[in-house]
Amino acid sequence: MTKLLERLKPYRKQIILVIILLLVQAVANLYLPNLNADIINNGIAKGDPEYILRTGGFMVLVTLLLAVCSIIAVYWGSKTAMSFGRDLRSELFRKVQSFSQTEVDRFGAPSLITRTTNDVQQVQMAVVMGLNVMIFAPVMCLGGIIMALRQDVPLSMSIIVIVPVMGIILAMIMQRALPLFKRMQAKIDRLNQVVREKLSGVRVIRAFVKTDYEQRRFDEANLDLTSTALRINRLFAMTMPLLMLIVNLAMVTITWFGAHRIDSGAMPIGNLTAFLAYIMQILMSVMMSAMMFVMIPRASASGERIQEVLAVEPTIADPKEPKTCDIRAGIEFQGVEFTYPGAEAPVLRDISFSSYPGEVTAIIGSTGCGKSTLVHLIPRFYDPTDGKVLVGGVDIRELTEKDLRDRIGFVPQKPFLFSGTIASNLRWGNQDATDEELWQALRIAHAADFVAETPGGLEAPVAQGGTNLSGGQKQRLSIARALVKRPGIYVFDDSFSALDFKTDAALRASLMEAVGDAMVLIVAQRVSTIIHADRIIVLDQGRIVGMGKHEELMECCGVYREIVSSQLREDEVA
């Protein structure tokens, strides 16, 4: 929390203003009971109506000042806290944007969403309360004690017992609440994960008739969270009754002893009313602190979770002295090895090959052999654990991420479209692309026909994730999006799998004609997709077991022959 609160420095002036206003408000609050005592002692007791009216009018002015200060303090305190929350959310979002896939996998998407929303909200609310309560309550408590001592010193000895007892109760509750709040945030993560999986995988759940099973999973996560929340609420439900019991006992005791002191003439009656008001202010300030203590443990747990994200140094970062490259020198893998974090064995071993402008390099192999992982190293989604990936003769770790990725048109295995329109999705790689350029890309990707038939054409709405489009339509739009960018390197990660053979063949023919001198890397499962590639790389268990043209591999690579024979008839192979 301390590290997070350092981000309040830009709002130093507003915080100082709030503190000054709260101090004025506290002084006014402390002054009112004294004025009331003067009215009783010097006005009512002496039968002086002029004194009563004069002092009463002054009390009204003090009350108005108090109200104005209170309104302005709450306004600026809330505005500062909301701005702090906005800044923290932005910083978290930017930090997550800088994460490599390794860090995203480490935290998990549901947890990152919770930390950016719910956790920030908890810290933000603690700041709101802090600017209005944590400053006001201590001043009121300390000022109340001083003013109570001015009224009657012997009677003030009751404070020595009351305040420590209330402090002990609050400390015991906080000690038990903090670990519960940490568990509660983790259980919110779990609930978000279950909900996210339910919504993302709804078709699979229904296809396998697992709705009841998912309902049970949700109920378990929901009940687990509810159980922890109830334990926390039961704990804090005890707080107010205990504190109110102490307050009421204190008021009865003070009234009884005060009555005896008035009876003996040791204390004026007006002073007793002021003393009771100050005792109530002291006790109320402690109770306000108790309300704050309800929020602090949860905010502290949330702050710790936020700081975990902010403290992470991404494994992939721009070099201090970046280099530039000439993409005409091609792409080269030199003895590349890659192991996923926590994995026992590498998924890629000793990968070495080159690809040059104007060439099509295809990667084929059995499921799980590392094809997608290999092409994910090119845009630097991951860094190799050994060896080098060179682009334009320069190690990609010596290039800025922007410079590298600006040169790559990447079409993922699972096409993802963003909410908006077809045009806004196509312009992701080139915001300045004209409508004609968009239509040209759509024609090459064989998507122009269905876009033209869609009401609205380029301005037709696209739902989040492209859920209002078929798999083949999404793949063709993803290919068109890469074409609009006009990069020097095209990476197609099994991007033709949802297309029929006729569309696949036609699209590849127009694609190869359109990309010109660019480098093209294609990951594919179908032999027909890559049979005419300039270079085919055959992967098996993370190693290159064959590399060359189709005819060469048919002669010397058994793994490739097995893949071909499993997909094509003998006459087609011939």
PAGU-46947 format. One record per residue (C-alpha): residue in one letter; x, y, z. Coordinates in steps of 0.1 Angstrom, whole numbers, padded with zeros to 4 digits, always signed. Layout:
BEGIN
aXYZ...
This chain:
BEGIN
m+0000+0000+0000t+0029+0024+0008k+0044+0019-0026l+0010+0024-0043l+0003+0056-0023e+0034+0071-0036r+0014+0076-0068l-0006+0103-0050k+0024+0127-0053p+0010+0144-0084y-0021+0154-0063r-0001+0169-0035k-0018+0203-0038q-0053+0189-0036i-0044+0167-0006i-0029+0197+0012l-0062+0216+0005v-0082+0187+0018i-0061+0185+0050i-0064+0222+0057l-0102+0220+0052l-0105+0190+0075l-0084+0207+0101v-0107+0237+0100q-0137+0214+0101a-0122+0196+0131v-0115+0228+0150a-0151+0240+0143n-0165+0207+0156l-0144+0210+0187y-0153+0246+0193l-0191+0241+0192p-0195+0222+0225n-0174+0249+0242l-0198+0275+0229n-0227+0254+0240a-0212+0252+0275d-0208+0290+0276i-0245+0295+0267i-0255+0272+0295n-0231+0286+0321n-0232+0323+0312g-0266+0326+0294i-0292+0302+0307a-0278+0299+0342k-0276+0338+0346g-0308+0345+0326d-0290+0366+0299p-0310+0362+0267e-0287+0387+0248y-0257+0365+0255i-0276+0334+0244l-0286+0351+0211r-0252+0365+0204t-0233+0332+0212g-0260+0312+0194g-0256+0333+0163f-0219+0328+0164m-0225+0290+0167v-0246+0292+0135l-0218+0309+0116v-0193+0283+0129t-0217+0255+0117l-0220+0271+0083l-0182+0273+0080l-0180+0236+0091a-0206+0227+0064v-0188+0245+0036c-0154+0230+0046s-0170+0196+0048i-0185+0198+0013i-0153+0211-0004a-0131+0185+0015v-0154+0156+0004y-0155+0169-0032w-0117+0172-0036g-0110+0141-0015s-0132+0120-0038k-0119+0136-0070t-0083+0129-0059a-0091+0093-0050m-0109+0087-0083s-0080+0103-0102f-0056+0080-0083g-0078+0050-0092r-0078+0060-0129d-0040+0064-0129l-0035+0031-0112r-0058+0012-0136s-0039+0029-0166e-0006+0019-0151l-0017-0017-0145f-0031-0019-0181r+0001-0006-0196k+0022-0030-0174v+0001-0059-0186q+0004-0047-0222s+0042-0049-0218f+0041-0085-0205s+0053-0113-0227q+0031-0144-0230t+0051-0159-0201e+0039-0133-0176v+0003-0134-0188d+0004-0172-0184r+0019-0169-0149f-0009-0147-0135g-0037-0159-0157a-0062-0137-0175p-0090-0139-0148s-0066-0128-0121l-0053-0099-0142i-0088-0087-0149t-0097-0089-0111r-0065-0070-0102t-0072-0043-0127t-0109-0038-0117n-0119-0051-0082d-0085-0047-0065v-0080-0012-0078q-0115-0003-0066q-0107-0015-0031v-0076+0006-0029q-0094+0036-0044m-0122+0034-0018a-0095+0031+0009v-0080+0064-0004v-0114+0081-0004m-0120+0071+0032g-0084+0078+0041l-0086+0114+0029n-0118+0120+0048v-0116+0098+0078m-0079+0089+0085i-0070+0126+0088f-0102+0138+0104a-0106+0111+0130p-0072+0114+0147v-0075+0152+0149m-0110+0149+0165c-0098+0122+0189l-0067+0142+0200g-0085+0175+0201g-0114+0159+0220i-0091+0146+0247i-0075+0181+0251m-0108+0198+0252a-0122+0172+0277l-0092+0178+0299r-0100+0216+0298q-0135+0209+0311d-0126+0186+0339v-0094+0167+0346p-0106+0141+0371l-0135+0131+0349s-0111+0128+0319m-0095+0098+0336s-0123+0077+0321i-0107+0082+0287i-0076+0063+0298v-0097+0032+0301i-0122+0036+0272v-0099+0044+0243p-0073+0015+0249v-0102-0010+0253m-0116+0001+0219g-0081+0000+0203i-0075-0036+0216i-0108-0048+0201l-0100-0032+0167a-0065-0046+0167m-0078-0082+0174i-0104-0079+0146m-0078-0066+0121q-0054-0094+0129r-0080-0120+0120a-0095-0101+0091l-0063-0095+0070p-0057-0132+0060l-0094-0136+0053f-0094-0107+0029k-0064-0121+0010r-0082-0154+0006m-0113-0136-0005q-0095-0119-0034a-0080-0152-0045k-0115-0167-0045i-0128-0138-0066d-0101-0148-0091r-0113-0184-0090l-0150-0173-0096n-0139-0151-0125q-0120-0180-0140v-0150-0203-0138v-0173-0177-0153r-0148-0169-0181e-0144-0206-0190k-0182-0210-0190l-0188-0181-0214s-0158-0189-0236g-0165-0226-0239v-0203-0225-0239r-0205-0244-0272v-0183-0272-0259i-0201-0274-0226r-0235-0277-0244a-0221-0302-0270f-0209-0325-0242v-0240-0319-0220k-0219-0306-0192t-0242-0277-0182d-0250-0293-0148y-0213-0300-0142e-0204-0264-0149q-0233-0253-0127r-0218-0274-0098r-0183-0259-0105f-0198-0224-0103d-0218-0232-0072e-0187-0245-0055a-0166-0214-0063n-0196-0191-0055l-0203-0208-0021d-0166-0208-0013l-0164-0171-0019t-0197-0165+0000s-0185-0186+0030t-0153-0164+0033a-0173-0132+0028l-0198-0143+0056r-0169-0151+0079i-0155-0116+0074n-0190-0100+0078r-0196-0120+0110l-0163-0108+0123f-0171-0071+0116a-0207-0076+0127m-0193-0079+0162t-0174-0047+0160m-0201-0021+0161p-0222-0037+0190l-0190-0041+0211l-0179-0005+0204m-0215+0008+0211l-0216-0011+0243i-0184+0005+0254v-0197+0040+0243n-0230+0036+0262l-0214+0023+0293a-0189+0052+0292m-0217+0078+0288v-0237+0063+0317t-0206+0062+0339i-0195+0097+0330t-0230+0111+0336w-0232+0095+0370f-0198+0107+0382g-0204+0141+0365a-0237+0145+0384h-0219+0140+0417r-0193+0166+0407i-0220+0191+0398d-0238+0184+0430s-0206+0191+0450g-0200+0223+0431a-0167+0211+0416m-0180+0214+0380p-0206+0237+0362i-0234+0219+0345g-0225+0235+0311n-0190+0219+0314l-0206+0185+0319t-0227+0188+0287a-0195+0199+0268f-0175+0171+0284l-0202+0145+0272a-0200+0160+0237y-0163+0157+0236i-0164+0122+0249m-0189+0114+0222q-0166+0130+0196i-0136+0109+0209l-0156+0077+0208m-0172+0085+0174s-0137+0092+0159v-0126+0058+0172m-0157+0043+0156m-0150+0061+0123s-0115+0046+0125a-0132+0012+0130m-0151+0017+0098m-0117+0025+0081f-0102-0006+0096v-0130-0026+0079m-0116-0014+0046i-0079-0013+0053p-0073-0051+0055r-0090-0057+0022a-0074-0027+0005s-0040-0039+0019a-0046-0074+0004s-0056-0058-0029g-0027-0035-0029e-0003-0064-0024r-0019-0081-0054i-0016-0050-0075q+0020-0045-0065e+0028-0081-0075v+0019-0071-0111l+0036-0037-0111a+0068-0052-0096v+0072-0078-0124e+0100-0070-0148p+0088-0084-0182t+0112-0110-0196i+0109-0094-0230a+0119-0057-0231d+0134-0033-0256p+0172-0030-0256k+0189+0001-0242e+0207+0007-0275p+0184-0007-0302k+0197-0015-0336t+0181-0013-0370c+0180-0040-0396d+0177-0045-0433i+0149-0070-0438r+0163-0080-0472a+0189-0101-0453g+0160-0125-0443i+0152-0145-0412e+0177-0169-0397f+0173-0194-0368q+0207-0204-0353g+0206-0234-0330v+0173-0223-0313e+0160-0241-0283f+0129-0232-0264t+0114-0245-0231y+0082-0233-0216p+0085-0220-0180g+0081-0249-0156a+0083-0276-0184e+0106-0305-0179a+0119-0307-0215p+0124-0283-0244v+0096-0281-0270l+0121-0270-0296r+0156-0283-0300d+0185-0272-0323i+0163-0253-0348s+0185-0238-0376f+0172-0226-0410s+0170-0194-0431s+0142-0177-0451y+0147-0149-0476p+0125-0123-0493g+0104-0138-0521e+0105-0173-0506v+0077-0193-0490t+0089-0214-0460a+0064-0239-0448i+0064-0258-0414i+0046-0291-0411g+0046-0319-0385s+0025-0339-0361t+0003-0322-0335g+0023-0309-0306c+0057-0310-0324g+0063-0272-0318k+0052-0256-0351s+0032-0227-0336t+0059-0222-0309l+0085-0218-0336v+0067-0190-0355h+0058-0173-0321l+0095-0167-0316i+0096-0145-0347p+0074-0116-0334r+0090-0122-0300f+0060-0135-0281y+0086-0156-0264d+0124-0154-0263p+0144-0186-0272t+0160-0202-0241d+0191-0209-0263g+0203-0198-0297k+0193-0168-0318v+0166-0156-0341l+0179-0131-0366v+0158-0107-0386g+0178-0087-0412g+0210-0101-0398v+0202-0087-0363d+0193-0106-0332i+0156-0098-0325r+0165-0091-0289e+0185-0061-0302l+0155-0046-0320t+0127-0027-0304e+0094-0047-0302k+0077-0020-0323d+0103-0020-0350l+0102-0058-0352r+0065-0062-0351d+0058-0034-0376r+0076-0056-0401i+0055-0087-0395g+0019-0095-0406f+0008-0122-0382v-0023-0143-0387p-0029-0164-0356q-0041-0200-0354k-0073-0189-0337p-0084-0157-0355f-0096-0130-0332l-0116-0100-0343f-0124-0070-0321s-0158-0054-0315g-0164-0026-0341t-0167-0028-0378i-0151-0049-0406a-0132-0017-0417s-0119-0009-0381n-0106-0045-0378l-0089-0044-0412r-0072-0011-0404w-0055-0025-0373g-0022-0027-0391n-0026+0005-0411q-0049+0032-0398d-0044+0052-0430a-0055+0025-0454t-0081+0037-0479d-0114+0018-0486e-0100+0007-0520e-0070-0008-0502l-0093-0027-0479w-0114-0040-0508q-0082-0051-0525a-0070-0070-0494l-0105-0086-0491r-0104-0097-0528i-0070-0113-0523a-0082-0131-0491h-0114-0141-0510a-0135-0123-0485a-0149-0095-0507d-0180-0114-0518f-0194-0121-0483v-0184-0086-0471a-0202-0070-0501e-0233-0091-0494t-0233-0082-0457p-0256-0052-0449g-0233-0022-0443g-0203-0037-0462l-0171-0024-0447e-0191-0007-0419a-0209-0039-0410p-0207-0045-0372v-0184-0072-0358a-0192-0086-0324q-0164-0091-0298g-0143-0120-0309g-0161-0121-0342t-0189-0143-0328n-0213-0131-0355l-0190-0146-0382s-0182-0181-0392g-0147-0196-0387g-0138-0194-0424q-0150-0157-0425k-0129-0148-0395q-0098-0165-0410r-0102-0147-0443l-0107-0113-0425s-0076-0120-0404i-0056-0127-0436a-0070-0095-0451r-0060-0076-0420a-0024-0088-0424l-0024-0079-0461v-0036-0043-0454k-0005-0038-0432r+0018-0047-0462p+0047-0060-0440g+0080-0075-0451i+0073-0108-0433y+0040-0128-0433v+0035-0154-0407f+0004-0177-0412d+0000-0199-0381d-0023-0227-0395s-0045-0199-0409f-0062-0219-0437s-0076-0248-0416a-0112-0235-0417l-0112-0231-0455d-0124-0257-0480f-0098-0271-0504k-0111-0250-0533t-0110-0217-0514d-0077-0226-0498a-0061-0232-0532a-0076-0200-0548l-0066-0179-0518r-0030-0192-0517a-0026-0185-0554s-0038-0149-0551l-0019-0145-0519m+0015-0156-0534e+0010-0132-0562a+0001-0103-0539v+0029-0106-0513g+0056-0101-0539d+0091-0100-0524a+0079-0105-0488m+0090-0135-0468v+0062-0159-0461l+0062-0185-0433i+0032-0209-0432v+0024-0234-0405a+0000-0260-0419q-0015-0294-0412r-0026-0300-0448v+0001-0310-0473s-0019-0295-0501t-0015-0261-0485i+0023-0261-0486i+0032-0286-0514h+0045-0258-0536a+0065-0240-0509d+0102-0231-0517r+0112-0247-0484i+0093-0272-0463i+0105-0278-0427v+0094-0310-0412l+0093-0311-0374d+0091-0341-0352q+0092-0339-0314g+0107-0304-0316r+0135-0312-0340i+0139-0306-0377v+0139-0341-0394g+0137-0328-0429m+0140-0296-0450g+0137-0290-0487k+0112-0290-0515h+0083-0315-0517e+0101-0337-0542e+0133-0338-0521l+0115-0346-0489m+0095-0374-0506e+0128-0391-0514c+0147-0385-0481c+0123-0379-0452g+0102-0407-0439v+0082-0385-0415y+0071-0363-0444r+0062-0394-0466e+0040-0406-0437i+0022-0373-0435v+0017-0371-0473s+0005-0407-0476s-0020-0402-0447q-0036-0372-0466l-0032-0379-0503r-0041-0409-0526e-0012-0426-0544d-0021-0410-0577e-0022-0375-0560v+0012-0382-0544a+0026-0392-0578
